[in-house]
Structures are given as structure tokens and as C-alpha cells.
Amino acid sequence: MVGRERMRGGRGWRGSPPGRTRVDPMRSLTDLAEEASNNALSEKDIEWLHLLLADWQVLADLSAADLVLWLPTDDERFIAAAHCRPATSTTVHVDDIIGLHLPVAREVEVRRCIATGQVVKSPSAYWAGTYSMQETCVPVLHDGRIIAVVTRESNLSSPRLSLGFESWTMNAADMLCQMIARGEYPYDSTPSVTAHGVPRVLDGVIVIDENGRVEHMTPNATSCLRRLGIRSNVTGKILAQEVTNVVGDETMIEESMPVVVMGRASWRTEITAHSSTITIRALPLVEGRKRLGAVILTRDVSEVRRREQELMTKDATIREIHHRVKNNLQTVSALLRLQARRSDQQGVKDALSEAERRVQAIATVHAALSQNVDETVDFDEVARSVVRMSGAVASTDHSVEVVTVGSFGTIPADQAQALATVLNELVANSVEHGLADRDGRIEVGVTREGDSMVITVADDGLGFEPGTPMTGLGTQIVHQMVRGELNGSIEWSRRDEGGTLVTVKMRVEQD
């Protein structure tokens, strides 16, 4: 695709000089920087630009303007490396412009911006298609060098979408632009915090002066403070004092809260009062060592926190249920084992032992579910426990080695219950019939590709005679579980090297 340029006073784009092609817009910022110039930016420069891009949505929303990051090229042109659209106004660029060159007619202000190191506003608006646009050029300073230019492009033909945004938000944006030109923004010392729910400009904006007094605020910010219990007009008052007055003595307060509310650091914090939770983030406005004030972003996250608490409660309840079911099954298993010991008939002992083994297999799955917040099971450990238990219980007078090969992965709880029962029955059947009164080895193998799973149970015992009627209770349970619960198929066959091979094919249910 041939590169395109937008001309002052024109409609749409026109072709760039021959031989210049559009850079692939799918490339990363590093790739675009290397494509633009042989004198590639350093890793620290790229990291600085990434910090800027991570936080420039705030600047775009305060300015109600598009932001475009331009990198200089070796042929003394400029190429668009990143673009941010405002949420508070209509965008200037409907189409993707990453990889396009800056129109020649607009290079004058950009070059003057680089030469002076100052923020440069275009002397007059110009037409972009069917609407007029005002442009401001901001040099990006890092380590004493201008490494890029950000253009702030305002659509003058469209009013702001959100009520409550006045000229003071633009003044705050101008201060941030000046900080970019001085290398003071973005903030490179912002620590990681535990608070969630990053506030946006649309959620609420408060501007405070160097003493922490409220100068301006949007209606959404007023609503956030009302949720905390601040009913009076806070304009002209110290925000930190007003917040302190509504926070109870027994309320847990994050250590960062005083610093954030005073606008002294670019941190985030959460404030809880009157059953409401507000996230607050500060953007300090500075000029060298002089504090000019701060932009405070607010967001009501009460409903989000309430739902998170409900989910935590539900998860804890579910885990407790699985834990109690496991304990009850263990009790049933113990009662069956006790009853088997008290019986004088070998047939009754064997039947009770089989029942105990089946109950124990189900209890193993519930034990795994009691440790999990989801209704899914990491089945590998469950499978090892089940087959180990089945082999040990079924074999009393001889040695049987039971091994697992492959990984089951994560399986939904419903299927885990059925599969655990199937593995228990198949391993026990191999021990009791295939390896009756002899030592041997049982290998449980599994292969999984996506939602398709194949499980094999192979022993080196007496072998399976085709045509043998499958009338045992264990076999009936396996058939019912595989076909009914797992929606799969099962097949018995004789191994060439001796023994029996059981193959189970199934599909794992996906969320």
C-alpha cells in the first residue's frame, strides 16, 4: 500500500513521494522505531515511550483530543507510531493512521517544536475532511534529548460528549503537556499497588492546588464524594481533610491514602466509607521541584467490590460443601469397611469392599474440588490417587505395579466424578481378573488434544478372550458411565504381547 498524506485545506489523503511505502501497522513500537531510523532509540527511550503510551488516555480525555506519537525518520520525515482517541469527544482520525507519514504541510510546527523544545500550537485551525482541527505539538523529552513528538489534535466541529468538562480540564492537560516537554511526565517512579479498577477521566476528575484545596471537579467526581458521605460543597476546601472527616476510626486505611489525596505521588488507593468504595488516583502537576497541584481521578467501585465479595463468599461456600461431602463419604467408607470386617461370609466382605472402593474414588474427587475455586479439577493427581488406591485395595496377596503415563489436564467436576469411577473399576477389574493370583503391571495412559481425550488401561495378565460376556457389576457401571456421563465409547481388546487393553474415547466439556 502506497503511503498517504493529509494536506491542509484538502479532503482526505493523497499519495506520498514515490518509493515511500506504508510501514506495517501490526509491528510493535520497537519495530516501527527501527523501521523509521537506522539510529534506533535505546531500550530506555523505548521504555519511556511505553510509559507514556500506557498513561496517555488520561491526557487525551482531558484534552478531548486525539493524540498521535510521531517518530522522526532517516529521510527527515515523521511516521505515526501510536494513536489514542478521546472518550470525551469525537475522534479526528476514524481510520487507522499508524504507519502513515505526517503530511508535509504539517511538518512546520513539528520541526519548530523539536528545534525549540517547547509546546507549539498551530496558529490557526485547518480542515481535515469536513471538519476543522486544532493542533498542538508536544516534544517528548527523555535524558535531555527529544526522542519523539506528540500531536494533540482537537476536533473543533464537535462539542464534548460529557457535561461538566470546562476549560479547566484543558488547562490541566496543558500542564501535563508541559511536563512531557520537560521530561517530567510520564511518572517513572510509580510503585505497583494492590488497588484495582483504574479510574478514568469520565469516572470523575478533581483538580487541586499546591496546598491540596479543591479548585474544580466534574459532576461524576461530586457523586463519588457523596457516596463517601461528603455532602457539602468542597470547592476551596482541603480534599484530604474532607476525606478524613468521613472515614471512620475503625476503617482500614491504606498507607498510600494521605499521599494520594494530597496529590503528592502518582499512586492509587481505595477509600471505604458508608458502605461505599471509591478508587482514587493522583497525577501530580509539577514544574521542576515546584508543586503546581494535582489531577485527582475518582471512580465508584462499590458495586464491583460487592460482587467480588459475593463471589468470594460463594466460592467459600462451595468449597465447604465439597469438604463436607468428602467427610461424609469418608464416614460411609469407614462404615462399609467396619461392616466388612464383622461379616463372616466372604461374598459379603468382597461386595462391601468393592462398595467402599467406589465411595472412596468419589471422595477423592470431592477432596480435589474442596481445594479449588472453580467447578473444575486438575485430574492428574486425582487419577494417580484413584488408580493407586484401586490397585492396592484389589490386590492383597500379590504385587501389582500401577503407573500413569500422560496428562489428563483440567476436567469439569461432573466428568471428573464419572471418570474417576471408570478408572477405579477398570484398574480393579485388571487386578482381580487379568492379574488374579499373580504379579503384574498396569499402565494407565492418556493422550489429549484440545477437547479430545483417549484413555487406555493396559495390563500384562491373562488376556481378554473376544466374545466373553461382560455381565459383571463393575463392567455395567463402566459402560453406563462412559456412554451416559462421558458421552464417549469404550472398547476391550487383547494385547499382542499378552494381557488386556481397554480404550476409552471421550470429549472434555468446554466452558
C-alpha positions in Angstrom: 0.0 0.0 0.0 1.4 3.4 -1.0 1.9 5.9 1.8 -0.6 8.7 2.1 -0.5 12.3 3.3 -3.2 14.6 4.5 -3.0 18.1 3.1 -4.0 21.4 4.8 -7.3 22.6 3.3 -7.9 19.3 1.4 -10.2 16.4 1.7 -8.8 13.0 2.6 -5.3 11.7 1.8 -3.0 12.0 -1.2 -0.1 9.9 -2.2 3.4 10.4 -0.7 6.6 10.7 -2.7 7.4 7.7 -4.9 9.2 4.9 -3.3 7.9 5.5 0.2 5.6 2.7 1.4 3.4 2.5 4.5 5.1 0.7 7.4 3.3 -2.4 8.6 0.9 -1.2 11.3 1.0 -4.6 13.0 4.6 -4.1 14.1 5.4 -3.1 17.7 6.7 0.3 18.8 10.2 -1.1 18.7 9.8 -2.4 15.2 8.4 0.9 14.0 11.3 2.8 15.6 13.8 0.5 13.8 12.0 0.9 10.6 11.9 4.7 10.9 15.6 5.2 11.5 18.9 3.4 11.5 19.7 5.3 14.6 17.3 3.3 16.6 16.1 4.5 20.0 17.7 3.0 23.1 15.9 0.5 25.3 15.5 3.2 27.9 13.9 5.5 25.3 11.5 2.8 24.2 10.6 2.1 27.8 9.9 5.8 28.3 7.6 5.9 25.3 5.8 2.8 26.6 5.3 4.5 29.9 3.8 7.5 28.0 1.5 5.3 25.9 0.3 3.4 29.0 -1.0 6.6 30.6 -1.8 8.9 27.8 -5.5 8.1 27.7 -5.9 10.5 30.6 -4.3 13.2 28.6 -6.5 12.5 25.6 -9.7 12.6 27.6 -8.7 15.8 29.5 -7.8 17.5 26.2 -10.8 16.0 24.4 -8.4 15.4 21.5 -6.7 12.7 19.6 -3.0 12.0 20.5 -0.6 10.8 17.9 3.0 9.8 18.6 5.4 10.7 15.7 8.9 9.3 15.3 11.5 11.0 13.0 12.7 9.0 10.0 16.1 9.0 8.2 14.6 10.9 5.3 13.6 13.7 7.6 10.0 12.8 7.7 7.8 11.7 10.6 5.9 8.4 10.9 2.9 7.7 13.2 3.9 5.0 15.8 0.9 5.2 18.1 -2.6 6.7 18.3 -5.0 7.4 21.1 -8.7 8.5 20.6 -10.5 10.5 23.3 -13.6 9.2 25.2 -14.8 12.8 25.8 -15.1 14.0 22.2 -15.4 12.9 18.6 -12.2 11.5 17.1 -10.3 13.2 14.4 -9.0 10.1 12.8 -11.7 7.5 12.0 -9.2 5.3 10.1 -6.1 3.7 11.5 -3.1 6.1 10.8 -0.3 4.0 12.4 2.5 3.6 9.8 1.5 6.7 7.8 3.8 9.7 7.3 3.0 13.1 8.7 1.7 15.4 5.9 4.4 17.8 4.6 2.1 20.8 5.3 2.0 20.0 9.0 5.8 19.4 9.4 6.5 23.1 10.1 5.0 23.2 13.6 6.6 19.8 14.4 10.0 20.9 13.4 9.7 24.1 15.3 8.6 22.1 18.3 11.8 20.0 18.1 14.0 23.0 17.4 12.8 25.0 20.4 11.9 22.1 22.8 8.7 23.9 23.5 5.0 23.1 23.1 3.9 24.6 19.9 0.2 25.4 19.0 -0.7 25.8 15.4 -1.6 29.5 14.6 -4.8 28.6 13.0 -7.2 25.7 12.5 -7.1 23.7 9.3 -9.6 21.5 7.6 -9.5 17.7 7.9 -12.2 16.3 5.6 -15.4 18.0 6.5 -14.4 19.4 9.9 -11.8 21.8 11.3 -9.0 20.7 13.6 -6.6 22.5 16.0 -3.2 21.0 16.5 -0.7 21.3 19.4 2.8 19.8 19.1 4.4 18.4 22.3 8.1 17.3 22.3 8.8 14.1 24.2 12.0 14.8 26.3 14.0 11.9 27.8 17.5 12.1 29.2 17.9 15.5 27.8 17.0 14.5 24.2 13.8 14.9 22.2 13.0 11.4 21.1 9.6 11.9 19.6 6.7 14.4 19.2 3.1 14.0 20.3 0.5 15.9 18.4 -2.7 16.8 20.2 -5.4 17.1 17.5 -8.8 18.6 18.6 -11.9 18.3 16.5 -13.3 21.8 16.7 -16.5 20.8 14.9 -17.8 18.6 17.7 -18.7 19.5 21.2 -17.5 17.4 24.2 -19.7 14.4 24.8 -19.7 14.7 28.6 -21.2 17.5 30.6 -19.1 19.2 33.3 -15.9 19.4 31.3 -14.9 23.0 31.0 -11.7 25.0 30.1 -10.1 23.9 33.4 -9.7 20.4 32.1 -7.8 21.7 29.1 -5.6 23.8 31.5 -4.8 20.6 33.4 -4.0 18.9 30.1 -1.7 21.8 29.1 0.2 21.4 32.3 0.7 17.7 31.6 1.9 18.6 28.1 4.4 21.0 29.5 5.6 18.2 31.8 6.1 15.9 28.8 8.2 18.6 27.2 10.3 18.9 30.4 10.7 15.2 30.8 8.6 15.1 34.0 5.8 13.0 32.6 5.1 10.1 32.4 6.0 9.3 36.0 8.8 6.8 36.2 8.6 6.2 39.9 5.1 4.9 40.3 5.1 1.8 42.5 2.8 -1.1 42.0 -0.3 -1.0 44.2 -2.9 -3.6 45.2 -5.9 -1.4 44.3 -8.0 -2.5 41.3 -10.2 -0.6 39.0 -8.2 2.2 37.5 -10.2 5.4 37.4 -10.7 7.2 34.1 -11.5 10.9 33.3 -15.1 10.1 32.6 -15.4 8.5 36.0 -14.6 11.8 37.8 -11.9 14.5 37.9 -10.9 16.8 40.7 -8.2 19.5 40.3 -6.5 20.6 43.5 -3.9 23.4 44.0 -0.4 23.0 45.6 -2.0 23.2 49.1 -4.5 20.4 48.3 -7.5 22.7 48.0 -10.2 21.8 45.5 -10.3 24.1 42.5 -12.6 22.3 40.1 -14.4 19.0 39.9 -16.8 17.2 37.5 -20.3 16.1 38.4 -19.2 12.4 38.5 -16.5 13.3 41.0 -19.1 15.1 43.1 -21.2 12.0 43.1 -18.2 9.8 44.2 -17.6 12.1 47.2 -21.3 12.0 48.0 -21.1 8.2 48.1 -18.4 8.6 50.8 -20.6 10.8 52.8 -19.2 14.2 51.8 -22.4 16.2 51.3 -21.2 19.8 51.4 -19.5 21.7 48.6 -15.8 21.0 48.8 -14.6 23.7 46.4 -12.0 25.8 48.2 -11.6 23.2 50.9 -8.7 20.8 51.5 -9.7 17.5 50.0 -7.6 15.4 52.4 -9.4 16.9 55.4 -12.8 16.3 53.9 -12.0 12.7 53.3 -10.5 12.2 56.7 -13.7 13.5 58.3 -15.9 10.8 56.8 -13.5 7.9 57.3 -14.3 6.0 60.5 -11.7 5.3 63.1 -12.2 1.6 62.7 -11.9 1.7 58.9 -8.8 0.1 57.4 -6.9 2.8 55.6 -4.2 2.1 53.0 -0.9 3.7 53.8 -0.9 5.5 50.4 -4.2 7.2 51.0 -2.9 10.5 52.5 -0.2 10.9 49.8 -2.7 10.2 47.0 -5.5 12.5 48.3 -2.9 15.3 48.7 -1.7 14.7 45.1 1.9 14.2 46.1 2.5 10.9 44.3 1.1 9.1 41.2 -0.3 6.3 43.2 -3.7 4.7 43.6 -5.7 4.0 46.7 -9.1 2.9 47.8 -11.3 4.6 50.4 -14.2 2.9 52.0 -16.9 4.8 54.0 -20.7 4.5 54.4 -20.7 1.1 52.7 -19.2 2.7 49.5 -15.7 2.2 48.0 -14.0 4.8 45.9 -10.8 4.4 43.9 -8.7 7.5 43.7 -5.6 8.1 41.6 -3.4 11.2 41.7 -1.5 12.8 38.8 0.8 15.4 40.4 1.4 18.6 38.4 4.9 19.9 38.9 7.5 22.2 37.4 10.9 21.1 38.5 10.8 20.9 42.3 7.8 23.2 42.4 4.4 21.6 43.1 1.6 23.2 41.0 -1.2 20.9 42.2 -2.6 17.6 41.0 -5.3 16.0 38.9 -7.3 13.5 41.1 -9.2 10.8 39.2 -12.1 9.1 41.1 -14.2 6.0 40.4 -17.0 4.5 42.4 -16.2 0.7 42.6 -18.7 -0.1 45.3 -20.8 -2.5 43.1 -17.6 -4.1 41.8 -16.3 -4.8 45.3 -19.8 -6.0 46.5 -19.9 -8.6 43.6 -16.3 -9.6 44.4 -17.3 -10.2 48.0 -20.3 -12.2 46.9 -18.2 -14.4 44.7 -15.7 -15.0 47.4 -18.5 -16.0 49.8 -20.0 -18.3 47.2 -16.6 -19.9 46.4 -16.0 -20.4 50.1 -19.5 -22.0 50.5 -18.9 -24.3 47.5 -15.6 -25.4 48.9 -17.1 -26.0 52.3 -19.9 -28.1 50.7 -17.3 -30.3 48.8 -15.3 -30.6 52.0 -18.3 -31.8 54.0 -19.4 -34.2 51.2 -15.9 -35.6 51.2 -16.0 -36.1 55.0 -19.4 -37.8 54.8 -18.2 -40.1 52.1 -15.2 -41.0 54.2 -17.6 -41.8 57.0 -19.6 -44.0 54.7 -16.4 -45.7 53.5 -15.4 -46.4 57.1 -18.8 -47.8 58.0 -18.6 -50.2 55.0 -15.1 -51.2 55.9 -16.2 -51.9 59.5 -19.2 -53.9 58.3 -17.0 -56.0 56.0 -14.7 -56.9 58.9 -17.7 -58.0 61.0 -19.1 -60.3 58.3 -18.4 -64.0 58.3 -19.3 -64.5 54.6 -16.5 -63.9 52.0 -19.0 -62.9 49.4 -20.4 -60.1 51.6 -16.9 -59.0 52.5 -16.0 -58.7 48.8 -19.2 -56.8 48.0 -18.7 -54.3 50.8 -15.0 -53.8 49.9 -16.0 -53.0 46.3 -18.6 -50.5 47.6 -16.0 -48.9 49.9 -13.6 -48.6 47.0 -16.2 -46.9 44.8 -17.2 -44.5 47.5 -13.5 -43.7 48.2 -13.0 -42.8 44.5 -15.8 -40.3 44.6 -14.5 -38.9 47.8 -11.1 -38.3 46.2 -12.8 -36.0 43.6 -14.6 -34.1 46.2 -11.4 -33.6 48.1 -9.9 -32.0 45.0 -12.9 -29.8 44.5 -12.7 -28.6 48.1 -9.3 -27.0 47.2 -10.5 -25.3 44.1 -12.5 -22.2 43.4 -13.8 -23.4 40.1 -16.0 -26.3 39.3 -13.1 -27.9 37.5 -10.5 -30.5 38.6 -6.8 -30.9 37.8 -7.3 -34.6 37.2 -3.7 -35.8 37.1 -3.4 -36.0 40.9 -6.9 -37.4 41.3 -6.1 -40.1 38.7 -2.9 -41.1 40.4 -4.7 -41.4 43.8 -7.6 -43.4 42.4 -5.5 -45.9 40.4 -3.0 -46.3 43.3 -5.9 -46.9 45.8 -7.7 -49.3 43.4 -4.6 -51.4 42.8 -3.7 -51.6 46.5 -7.2 -52.5 47.6 -7.9 -55.1 44.9 -4.5 -56.9 45.3 -4.0 -58.5 48.6 -1.8 -61.5 48.1 0.4 -60.4 45.2 2.3 -57.4 43.9 0.8 -55.2 41.2 2.5 -52.1 39.9 0.2 -49.3 38.7 1.6 -46.4 36.7 0.1 -43.4 34.9 1.5 -42.0 31.6 0.5 -38.7 30.1 -1.6 -35.8 31.5 -5.3 -35.5 31.9 -5.3 -31.8 32.4 -8.3 -29.9 33.8 -11.7 -31.6 33.6 -15.1 -30.3 34.7 -16.4 -31.6 38.0 -19.2 -33.7 36.6 -17.0 -35.5 34.2 -14.3 -35.9 36.9 -16.7 -37.9 39.1 -17.6 -40.3 36.3 -14.0 -40.7 35.0 -12.7 -41.4 38.5 -15.3 -44.1 38.9 -14.4 -45.6 35.5 -10.7 -45.7 36.2 -11.3 -47.2 39.6 -13.4 -50.0 38.1 -11.0 -50.7 35.2 -7.9 -50.9 37.4 -9.7 -53.1 39.9 -11.0 -55.3 37.2 -7.5 -55.7 35.8 -6.2 -56.7 39.2 -9.0 -59.1 40.1 -9.3 -60.9 36.8 -6.4 -60.2 34.5 -3.8 -60.4 37.2 -5.6 -62.8 39.5 -3.1 -64.5 41.9 0.0 -63.3 40.0 2.3 -60.3 40.0 2.0 -57.8 37.1 1.9 -54.3 35.9 -1.0 -52.0 34.9 -0.4 -48.9 32.8 -2.9 -46.1 32.6 -2.2 -43.9 29.6 -3.8 -40.7 28.4 -3.4 -38.5 25.3 -5.3 -35.2 25.0 -5.6 -32.8 22.1 -7.9 -29.9 22.8 -11.2 -31.4 23.9 -10.5 -34.9 22.6 -9.1 -37.4 25.1 -8.2 -41.1 24.8 -7.5 -43.1 27.9 -6.0 -46.6 27.9 -5.8 -49.2 30.7 -3.3 -52.0 29.8 -2.2 -55.0 31.9 0.1 -57.9 31.2 -2.2 -60.5 32.7 -4.2 -63.5 31.4 -5.7 -61.5 28.5 -9.2 -61.0 27.2 -11.0 -63.5 25.1 -13.2 -61.9 22.4 -16.8 -62.8 22.8 -16.6 -63.2 26.5 -19.9 -61.9 28.1 -19.5 -58.7 30.1 -22.0 -59.1 32.8 -20.2 -58.1 35.9 -21.4 -55.1 38.0 -18.2 -53.2 37.5 -18.4 -53.6 33.7 -22.0 -52.4 33.8 -21.0 -49.4 35.8 -18.2 -48.6 33.3 -20.5 -48.9 30.3 -23.1 -46.7 31.9 -20.6 -44.0 33.0 -18.7 -43.9 29.7 -21.8 -43.7 27.5 -24.1 -41.8 29.7 -21.9 -39.4 31.7 -18.8 -39.0 29.5 -20.6 -39.3 26.1 -17.8 -41.5 24.9 -17.0 -45.0 23.8 -15.2 -48.0 25.3 -13.5 -51.0 23.7 -11.9 -54.1 25.1 -9.1 -55.9 23.1 -6.4 -58.4 23.6 -2.8 -57.2 23.6 -0.3 -58.9 21.2 2.3 -59.2 23.9 -0.3 -60.7 26.3 -2.8 -59.0 28.6 -5.8 -56.8 28.0 -6.2 -53.3 26.6 -9.2 -51.1 27.4 -9.6 -47.9 25.3 -11.9 -45.1 26.4 -12.6 -42.2 24.0 -14.3 -39.1 25.2 -14.6 -35.3 24.7 -13.9 -33.0 27.6 -16.7 -30.4 28.0 -15.6 -26.8 27.4 -16.8 -23.8 29.3 
